Amino acid sequence: MARKIRTGLIRCDTHGLWYGPLMADHDPLIFQRPPGEREKVTYSWQTGGIHMFFYANYGSPKQMTVPFVGGFEIVKLWDVDRHAAEQAKAVFFDVPEICDTPDQCSDDVDFVFIGDCNFNGEDHLELAMPSLEKGVPTFVDKPFSDTVAGCRKMIDTAKKKNTPLFSASILRFEPDFVKFRTRLPEIDDVNFATFSGYGLDPAGLVHTISATQLMFGCGISTVQVCEMPKQTTVWLDYDKNPRAPKQGVLIHTTMGTRPFTGLAASVFGSRTDIHTLVLGDRQYPHGTAEILRVIHRMLETGQTPAELNDMVEAIAVIQAAKKSQQTGQAERIEQFL
């Protein structure tokens, strides 16, 4: 059996403990009922909230019902909330060492995973640079950074150290959207598309941008934000991509309560229309597994995945959206790339 990939996990939030149980051996019963004082809850997983999506056979809480990729061993972890780190340590059979600082997570490991569920990437450059400067392959959760300049600095450092680097949204690899994409020939000309969304903050907007890229490819050229009393929309347009909708893509960011963070998409064509609803956290472990397989290949080959370029474009789109919100006009993303 090949040696497992010694991994340092930075941030034990709901993404760190979303990816972690698909990466490494863990105790499903502790994952379901984390130990410690229940009132000290910083992240939703600490109440057992993720277990229900990974172990849906409720009569058998130790039978995983989503893909387990494995091949990793989490040996170090850090979180600003040490109590959360202690609970995560228990989930992973008390194997990991709890680090005092995030940069310690990149010492004596094969790989560093930087998780981020709810934040907007402002600290990702600070968190990633220690591992990159040590030449340790690194995954930076979405959004890659809060600016394209931050993305470029990480990419340049990784190139200088000849070490692979990756960042992605689960929606860029979600199998249900891959299946939906195969239906595009049904509609002939692709005229227009809409997505439900997860708000205008980068942590949520990056997902629907990534879903757009999965469906239609890269090459987004123009962004415009339209704010109304009960709805904010983000319009994305392409200049030269023949696969893209001729009238652009509209993201509805204000959706209210949704089923399991479900994401809906509609594509309108010259012959007919197609629609889908991907049931969010019920389905997203499959997209997570795809990312982990890409990471495996990255570590085997030592090569940065080509899809990292998609995430850089997504960050440029987010920056253009912020500017459009300020100016009220359509903005070109080339000014940020």
N, C-alpha and C positions, 0 to 999 in steps of 0.2 A: 504494500500500500504506500502510495506517495506521501511524503511528509506534508502535514497540513500547513497552510499559510498562516504564519504567526502574524496576528493583526492587532493593531492599536486602534481602539474606538474612541474618537473624540466626540463628546456630547452624547449622553445617555438619555436623550429625549425620545419622543414618540417615533421619530424616524430611526434613530440609533437602535431602538428596540423593535422596530419594524423590519429592518434589514437583518439585524443580528441573529434572530432565531431561524432565518432562512439560510444563514451563512454557517452557523456553528452549532455544535451539540449544546442542548440546553434542557433544563428541567421543566416540562410543560405544566406541572402542577404548581411550581413556584411562579412560573410565568402567568398562570391563571390567578394565583393569590399571593402576590409579592409580600414578603415578610416586613415587619416593622410597623411603626405607628401610622394608622390609616389617615390621620388628619394631616400628615406631612406628605401631601401629594402635589408635586410640581407638574407632572406629565400624565396624560390620560392612561398610558400603559400601566402605571402604578396601581390602578384599580382593576387590572385584568382586562382592560378594554380591548386590547389587540388579540388576546387569546381567542375570543369568539370568532374572529375572522380566519384564524389559522387552524382552529380545531372545531370545525362546525358540526362534527358528530358529537352531540351533547351527551349522549350516553357513554361515550368513550373519550374523555378529555385528554387522553394521552395519544390519540390517533390523529396525526397531522393530516389535514385534508387539502393542503395546498402544496406546491412543489418545494421540496427541501433541496437546495443546491449543494450545501455543505462544502467541504474542502478547506474551510478556514478554522482557525482556533483563535478566539479572542483572548489575548494574553495580557493586554493592558487597556485601561479605560480611564476616562476623565469626564467629569461634569462639574459645572459651577456649583451644583447642588450635590454635596457629597452623599447625602442620604439616598438620592436617586442612584448614584454610582454604587453604593453599597447594595442596594436592591438588585441592580443589574448584575453585580458580581455573583449574587446568590442564584440568579436565573441561569448563569453560565457555570453552574456547579462549583462556584467559589474559585475558579481557576484564575481569572484575571487579577492582576495587580492594580490597585487604585492609585493613580498618579496624582501628585500634588499640583502639577501644571500640565497643560495640554502638550507642550513640546516634549515632555518625557514619554508620551505615547509613541514617539517615533524612534526610541532607542531600542536596539536589539529586536527589531521586528522586520517582517518581510513586506508589510503593507500597512498603510494608514487609511482608515475610513473616517471621514468627517461628516457626521450626521447633522441635519437641520430640518426640522418640521415646519416651524412657524416664522423664522426670521428671514431677513431680506438680503443676506450675504455680506453685510457690512464688515463682519469680522473674519470672513473666509480667507482673505489674503494673510492676515496675521496668524490664523490657525494652520494654514497649509505651508507657509514658507519654511518652518523648521524641518518638516519631513522632506520637502523638495530639496532644500539645501544639503541635507544629508544623503540625497540620492535614493530616498525610499519611495517606491510607487505609491500614488495617493489618489483616492477618490474624494471629490468635494461635492457634497449634496447640492441640490438645487436651492436657490439660483447660484450659479458658479461664483459670481461676485456681484457687488452692487454697481459696478461699472465695467465697461469693456477694458479700460486701462488696467483694472485689477486682474481681469482674466489674462491679459497679455503678459503681465508681470509674472504670473504663475507659469504660464506656458513657456516664456523665455527662460525662466529658472530651470524648469524641467528639461528643456532642450540642452542647456548648458551642462546639466548633470547627467544627461543621457538616461533619464528615468521617465517612465510613462506616467501620464496624468489623465484623469477622466472626470467628467461631470455630466449628469443627465437627470431629467425628470422621468419618473415612471411612465408618464403619458407618451414619451417619445418611443417607448418599446411595448406599449400595451397590446397584447395579442388580439383583443376584441376589436381594436381600431385597425389592426392589420387586416383582419377578416372583413371589416366594413369597407376598407379601401379597395378590396378586390371586387366590390360591387359597382365601382364607378363606371365601368363600361356599360352597365344597364341603362344609364341615363343619357348617353351620347355626350353632347357638349355640356361641360361643367360650367354652369352660369354663376352660381352663388352658393355660399355655405354659411351656416351659423353654428355656434357652439354655446351651450350654457357655460357658466364660468364660476370661478372661485374668488371673485373680488378683484380689485384693482391693485392691491399690494403685490409686489414682486413675487412673494412666496406662493401666491395663488395664481397670478397671471402667467407665470412661467409655465404652468401646466397646460393651459389652453393654447399658448403659443407652440409648445412642444407637440401637442396633439395636431395642430394645424400643419406643422412641419412633417409629422408622420404621414398625414393624409395626402399632402400636396407637394411636399418637398420644400427645400430652402429657396432663397431668393426673394424673401419679403422685402419690399422697397419703401413702402409708405405706411404710416400709422396716423390715425386720427381718433381722438377721444371725444365722445359726445356725452355731456352730463345733463341729465333731466331730473325732475323732482323725485321720481321713483326708480330710475334706471340709469346706469352708466354703461355705455357700449364702447368697444374698441374695434375700429375697422382696420383691417390689414389688407394691403393690396400688393400685387406682384407686377413687375414690369415685363419680364421676359420668360417666365416659366410657363410652358404650354400646358402643364398638368394642372395649373392653379385655376380657381374660379375666375371667370372673366370680370365679374362684378365685385370680386373681393370676398373676404371672410369677415363676418360680424360676430364678435364675442359679447354676450350679455353677461356682465359681471355681477349683477345684483339679482340673485335668484331666490332668496329666501331659503327656507328649510328644504333640503334635498334628501332623497333616499340614499343612505349610506355614502354620502358625498358623490352621488352619481353624476355622470357627465353625459349630456345629450348632444347629439350632432344631427344636423340635417343638411343634405346637399341637394340643390335644385338644378335640374338639367333640362335639356331641350326635348327629351322624350318623356321622362318621368322624374320623380323625386325619391330619395332614399333617406331613411331615418334610423337612428339607433339610440339606445340608452345603455351605457356601460355602468354597472352597479358599483361604482366606486370601490370602497374598501372590501367589498365582497369579491371583486375581480382583481384589484391591483396587486395582490401577491404574485400574480402570474407575470405582470410587467416587471415587478421587482426581481423575480427569478431571471428574467431575460437580462437585466442589467448585471446581475451577479455572474451570469455566464459570459457576458462581454468582459467583465473584470478578470475572470479566469483566463480568457484568451489573451488579454492585455498582459497579464503576469507571465503567461507561458511564452509569449513572443517578445516581450519587452517593448511593444509598440503602443503608442497612444492611439486609441480608437478614432477613426475618422469622424464619428458622430460628435466629437468634442466641438467641431466647428459649428454644428447646429446650435449648441448651447451658447456659443459666443454671439451668434446672430440673435438668439432669443434675448440676451442681455442688451444688445443694441436696440431691439424692438422695445424693451421695457424702458430704456432711457428715452427713446423717441416718444413713447406714450406719456412719460412724465412731462416732457417739454410741450407736447400737444395739449395736455391738460392746462398748462400755464398760458399758452398762446391762443388756444381755441382753434388752431389751424392744423392741417395735415403736415406731418413732419417726415422728412426723408431719414432713413436709418443710416445712410452712408456717412452722415456727419459724425456718427459715433463709432463706426468701424475703423 
